[in-house]
Amino acid sequence: MTTTAPTTAPTTAPTRPSPDLMRRRARIAGMLYLLTFVSIPALGLYKPVKDDVGAFLLGAGSDTGVMVGALSEVVIGLAGISTAVVLFPVLKRQNQSAALGIVTARLVETSLIFVGAVSMLTIVTLRTDVVGTTGTDPASLLTTGHTLVAVYTWTFLLSQSLMPVFVDLLLGYVLYRSGLVPRLLPLIAFVGAPLLLASDLAIFFGVYENVSPLALVAAVPVAVFELSFGVYLIVKGFKPGAVAALQAGQAVR
């Protein structure tokens, strides 16, 4: 009696992204990173409200700048979370937990950015719909305006200042371990993120304000890292050798 050896279904090797696909993904991520720098001019658009919310509520100045600023922050939030989503398939090959952490931190950041934008839009609504209405109490209106500005100030600290600390530390770790970009870039993140964290804590405990020169200086290294990272991805893309190593399951040390 003869027995027939069981046949096994042929196994297919997992498909790997083509170099062109990886290059396109890097370019998209780089452009999204540069898009997040819309936040710099957006901050100036809120200046009339933050400097004197009472005068703004009573009709001084135009509300167009605030509307444009809020729209810019929506773009910033969407661009920020998109960077994490676009990079996730690449970064997870090095460390899936870190890649997921980046997406989560970006999601929290975007949510808080939207809260801040809504607070500013609410001030515009108060100005257009409430001011001039019979029986409006100027004192309560002013208190509400200051409250909404305070909400924006704190959400900005937690979103666009604190969350990048965690994003850049995790991103720097993955980039350094994988070698996807020159190691100088993640080293800048390793310097900038703790410096920004220290500044955020100083602002949190009232040592200085978030618009002070020290706060601006502390944010420079993180800004340099993110700007350089975005430009590098657009111009060069990921290093082919590092990509090949990740696809083969061998992280570059």
C-alpha positions in Angstrom: 0.0 0.0 0.0 1.4 3.3 -1.1 0.8 6.6 0.5 0.8 9.9 -1.2 2.6 12.7 0.5 0.3 15.6 1.3 0.6 18.5 -0.9 1.0 22.0 0.5 -0.2 25.1 -1.1 2.6 27.2 -2.6 3.5 30.1 -0.4 3.9 33.5 -1.9 6.4 36.0 -0.7 4.9 39.1 0.8 4.8 42.0 -1.7 7.1 44.8 -1.1 6.5 48.4 -2.0 8.2 49.5 -5.2 11.0 52.1 -5.0 8.7 54.5 -6.9 5.9 54.0 -4.4 8.3 54.6 -1.5 9.7 57.7 -3.2 6.2 59.1 -3.8 5.2 58.4 -0.2 8.3 60.2 1.1 7.6 63.2 -1.2 4.0 63.4 0.1 5.1 63.2 3.7 7.6 66.0 3.1 5.1 68.3 1.5 2.7 67.7 4.4 5.4 68.5 6.9 6.1 71.8 5.1 2.3 72.5 5.1 2.3 72.3 8.9 4.4 75.5 8.9 1.3 77.5 8.0 1.0 77.8 11.8 3.6 80.5 11.9 1.7 83.2 10.0 -1.6 81.9 11.5 -0.5 83.0 15.0 -0.2 86.6 13.9 -3.8 86.6 12.6 -5.1 86.1 16.1 -3.2 89.1 17.5 -6.1 91.6 17.6 -8.2 89.1 19.6 -5.4 88.1 22.0 -4.1 91.6 22.6 -7.5 93.1 23.4 -10.5 90.8 23.2 -12.8 93.4 24.7 -12.1 95.9 21.9 -12.5 93.2 19.3 -15.8 92.1 20.7 -17.1 95.7 20.6 -16.3 96.0 16.9 -12.7 97.1 16.6 -11.0 95.7 13.6 -12.0 93.1 11.0 -12.8 89.5 11.8 -11.5 88.2 8.5 -8.0 87.6 9.9 -9.4 85.4 12.7 -11.5 83.4 10.3 -8.5 82.9 8.0 -6.4 81.9 11.1 -9.0 79.3 12.2 -9.1 77.9 8.7 -5.3 77.7 8.7 -5.3 75.8 11.9 -7.7 73.3 10.5 -5.3 72.8 7.6 -2.4 72.5 10.1 -4.2 69.8 12.1 -5.2 67.8 9.1 -1.7 68.1 7.6 -0.1 67.0 10.9 -2.1 63.8 11.3 -1.7 63.1 7.6 2.1 63.0 8.1 1.8 60.3 10.6 -0.7 58.3 8.5 1.5 58.5 5.4 4.7 57.5 7.3 3.1 54.7 9.3 3.5 51.9 6.8 7.2 52.7 6.6 7.9 53.4 10.2 6.1 50.3 11.5 8.6 48.1 9.8 11.2 49.4 12.3 9.0 49.7 15.4 5.2 49.3 15.2 4.6 50.6 18.7 6.5 53.8 18.1 4.8 54.3 14.7 1.4 53.8 16.4 2.4 56.3 19.1 3.2 58.9 16.5 -0.2 58.5 14.9 -1.9 58.7 18.4 0.0 61.8 19.4 -0.8 63.5 16.1 -4.5 62.6 16.6 -4.5 64.2 20.1 -2.7 67.2 18.7 -5.2 67.7 15.9 -8.1 67.3 18.2 -6.8 70.0 20.5 -6.0 72.3 17.6 -9.6 72.0 16.5 -10.7 73.0 20.0 -8.6 76.1 19.9 -9.9 77.0 16.5 -13.5 76.6 17.7 -12.8 78.9 20.6 -11.6 81.6 18.3 -14.6 81.1 15.9 -16.9 81.4 18.9 -15.5 84.8 19.7 -16.3 85.9 16.1 -19.8 84.5 16.6 -20.2 86.5 19.8 -19.1 89.6 18.1 -21.5 89.3 15.1 -24.6 87.8 16.8 -24.5 89.0 20.3 -23.0 92.5 20.3 -25.7 95.1 19.8 -28.5 92.8 21.0 -30.7 94.5 23.6 -29.9 93.5 27.1 -26.4 92.3 26.4 -24.2 92.6 29.5 -20.8 94.0 28.4 -19.1 92.6 31.6 -20.3 89.0 31.0 -19.5 89.3 27.3 -16.0 90.4 28.2 -15.6 87.5 30.7 -16.7 85.1 28.0 -14.2 86.5 25.6 -11.3 86.2 28.0 -12.4 82.7 28.8 -12.3 81.7 25.2 -8.9 83.3 24.7 -7.6 81.4 27.7 -9.0 78.1 26.2 -7.1 78.8 23.0 -3.9 79.6 24.9 -3.9 76.4 26.9 -5.0 74.2 23.9 -2.1 75.7 21.9 0.4 74.8 24.6 -0.9 71.2 24.8 -1.3 70.7 21.1 1.2 72.6 19.0 3.9 72.9 21.6 3.6 69.8 23.9 2.5 67.1 21.4 5.4 67.7 19.0 7.7 66.7 21.8 6.4 63.2 21.9 6.0 63.0 18.1 9.6 64.1 17.4 11.1 61.9 20.2 9.3 58.8 18.7 10.0 59.8 15.1 13.7 60.6 15.9 14.0 57.2 17.6 12.6 55.3 14.6 14.6 57.4 12.1 17.9 56.9 14.0 17.4 53.1 14.4 16.3 52.6 10.8 18.7 55.0 9.0 16.0 56.1 6.6 17.5 59.6 6.7 20.9 61.0 7.7 21.4 60.5 11.4 22.0 64.2 12.0 18.3 64.9 11.6 17.1 62.6 14.5 19.9 64.0 16.6 18.4 67.5 16.2 15.1 66.0 17.3 16.8 64.4 20.4 18.1 67.9 21.3 15.0 69.9 20.4 12.3 67.8 22.0 13.6 67.9 25.6 14.4 71.6 25.3 10.8 72.3 24.1 9.5 70.1 26.9 11.4 72.1 29.5 10.0 75.3 28.0 6.5 73.9 28.0 6.8 73.1 31.7 8.2 76.5 32.4 5.2 78.1 30.7 2.8 75.7 32.5 4.1 76.8 35.9 4.1 80.4 35.0 7.9 81.0 34.8 7.3 82.9 31.5 4.6 83.3 28.9 4.3 81.3 25.7 5.1 84.4 23.6 8.3 85.2 25.5 11.7 85.2 23.7 12.8 82.1 25.7 9.8 80.2 24.5 10.5 81.1 20.9 14.2 80.1 21.2 13.2 76.8 22.8 11.0 76.0 19.8 13.7 76.6 17.2 15.5 73.2 17.2 12.2 71.3 16.8 11.2 73.6 14.0 14.6 73.1 12.3 14.2 69.3 12.6 10.7 69.2 11.1 11.5 71.7 8.3 14.8 69.8 7.4 13.0 66.5 7.6 10.3 67.7 5.2 12.7 69.2 2.8 14.9 66.1 2.8 12.0 63.8 2.1 11.0 66.0 -0.9 14.5 66.3 -2.3 16.1 62.9 -1.5 13.4 60.6 -0.1 14.2 57.6 2.1 17.6 56.1 1.8 17.2 53.1 -0.5 19.6 50.8 1.5 17.6 51.5 4.7 14.3 50.8 2.9 15.6 47.5 1.5 16.8 46.5 5.0 13.5 47.3 6.6 11.6 45.4 3.9 13.9 42.4 4.5 13.2 42.7 8.2 16.8 43.8 9.1 16.9 47.2 10.8 20.0 49.2 10.1 22.0 49.7 13.3 
